[in-house]
Amino acid sequence: MNNSYSPTSSRPFRLALIGNPNSGKSSVFNRLTGLQQKVGNFPGVTVDKKIGSYELPGGEKINLIDFPGAYSFYPTAQDEKIVVQTLANPLDENYPDAILYVADFTRLEKHLLLFTQIRDLGLPAILGLNMADMAEERGREVDTALLSKKIGAPVVVLSSHSGEGFQELEQYIHQVTNQKSVNAPSSFYRPNNTEKQIAEALSDAFPTNTVYQNILLAHHYQWLPFLSKDDRQLIAEVTKKHDFKTLRHQVQETMARFDKFEPVAKATIKETATDSPGFTEKVDRILTHKVFGPLIFLLLMFFVFQAIYAWAGYPMDGIEWIFGQLNEMVKAVLPAGWVTDLLTDGILAGLGGVVIFIPQIAILFFLINLLEEVGYMARAAYMFDSLMHFFGLNGRSLVALISSGACAIPAIMSTRTIANWKERLITILVAPFISCSARLPVYVVLIGFVVPAGNGDGFFNRQGLAFMGLYFLGIIAALGTALFFKYILKTEERSTLMLELPEYRRPLFRNVSLNVWDKVRSFVIEAGKVILVISIILWALASYGPAEKMAAAEAQTTAIATAQNLDAQAKDNLEASLRLEASYAGQMGKYIEPVIRPLGFDWKMGVAIICSFAAREVFVGTMATIYSVGSADDDDQTGIIERLTNERNPVTGERVYNTATSASLLIFYVFAMMCMSTLAVVKRETKSWKWPIFQFFLMTGIAYLASFAVYQWLA
Amino acid sequence: MTAILSSPIVQPNAYLLQPGEEGTIVGFSSQELAANLMAMGVLPGSKIRYIRRAPFAGAFYLAIDHHFLALRKTEFEAIVIRK
């Protein structure tokens, strides 16, 4: 087969990392590959595919592919399907040359089902027993030599915390790449006659290698993406002829496998049995308590958002200062002219708008990730499942909704663990209502105009409280629309919850920091690209305009300046403001002004809103660009907030960012669907344009009405 | 093998357990749920202990042998046990 590996072939050896959810697979992956990871997609779906290039001590390069966690070859959710659809097809571009199977040592008896299924693919495999430290605490020991003999594969005990066993693991990987240790796989399952006959009938028509792969085709042919229509037809006929009932065979196979490997696991493991409740059970008496549990959860979330406000201030001041210095440096070094203006008013202003929010995003991701790592998020899903169910969602939706507080894109992708299509669709549709990190910048800038700083009479930071209020508003909108969809959408599918509650474990700093690094990097790169391009375009639009209008603006300036006898400074300011109004950007903003007037927005905000539909985080950058172009005072080092504060209506002299306008603008950003990337992901996940388009008009419609109400009430 | 699918009328299902009580799983009353539960290690012969219920009449916090799992009422009821 041309897809198989030989030491002389040009491609690197492919080692698949497979295991059950919560087996600590990612920790093993991170420990082996460190920063040498790339994130891609499995073909046709948006399930993350992490590939780590990894060099053995001998210098051989191998590619380690991290598969989504799965319990068996009979998937219930979208991400689990990836495992079967890749492993049942030897021609798949990700079909591995060998498998590193990671099992949780403390639950080995339960974690071997998928391993025994993988053995029937005929691929070399290594079994890693992870979480050695936790097993040790419980007095759990394994006879690796005996286990290895029984399962026909090398066994190694691993601890991602201490690094125990990783040297040994490298040796086994080395052996596998040299194909020295391809033990004859001992099978844990003997197919029955029906299955054998079906496998026989299919073996010539498909590129499968083993009987078991053919049986998998018979089970999953209806959805396996690599099969053609004719293939499906053929398999349908064969299964019908043999009266193949997939559910019955699945149950029988699962039973047969457990019957065979459970005794093996029990015979090789020794445990000093403890009947007293363990640490996890004791802790959960409080953390999942009927009353205290939800209270503790709310308190934790409260702490998370206070922390963002309290800790991010210092690094943000630092970043602002650095960009101020950079701006000054560029202006000192380069001669005045359009290149310098583009650099300072366009690029630096835009970039500063991205970089400034790294501290907040990093803190949010760090804390959410920490809770996930420790094992707390599963408890949150358990506690709020019935509440979520009431709103047409699933306990797992809670994790997606919380991640949405960082970014809707990973949140929407994480819904693939929700097996029920309706619950998944609703989660996808409402998740973008939750305030994401891209809204943070807008909130930070605008809250200052609505709520005074300081602690007020109470103990808590008032702006922090307002901030939380905005988040609550997003949550209410999400749940409200979810409830609406619950009654609108129809489904026959059964809704289930089977949620593993892993033992609490010490978080691995490496895992958390790699995750935060990943997210922050992609925010800076992805958002940064968009923002950079938009700030350059904006700068151009705001600096240039139709010749006759620009000339008119200049003439008007001269006329007013002469009439009012302005000094040079005031004249420059006036000219900058009139020129901006005459520019292309000004024209665009004015064009939509009639629509946004009732919300209290002027044409400058109109420009920012138009640009925000590409991505909301553009707002602050846009404002920075617009106002730095509008300001003639080139020594002006004040930040964007100060510039907005000083912005006054040239006719009435009132502050433009008064309470009503700022509140209205805030509300608009809470509800409006302003993120092209999210819409693109929704399209990919729902496989139709119908849902993203619907979502766009729904959210933006709500935003318009809510802003209208708020402005008319406050003004 | 089909013996694992028993009628809940004949034998008690896990829902009859009181918090803190333990039973032994003998089978399931739904083939579809049986397949999924078994993949997660809920097997005939396993010990099942009902620990607590989530707030708002929610999910069930269970110990299956020594491991913890949350199930909704439907799944919980599908497990046939012997006390």
Interface residues (C-beta under 8 A of the other chain):
Chain A: Y71 S72 Y74 T76 R107 E109 K110 H111 L113 L247 R248 Q250 V251 Q252 T254 M255 F258 E262 G278 T280 E281 D284 T288 K290 V291 G293 P294 A378 A381 Y382 M383 F384 D385 S386 L387 H389 F390 G395 R494 S495 T496 L497 M498 L499 E500 L501 P502 E503
Chain B: M1 T2 I4 Q31 E32 L33 A34 A35 N36 L37 M38 A39 M40 G41 L43 P44 I51 R52 R53 A54 P55 F56 A57 G58 A59 Y61 A63 D65 H66 H67 F68 L69 A70 L71 R72 T74 E75
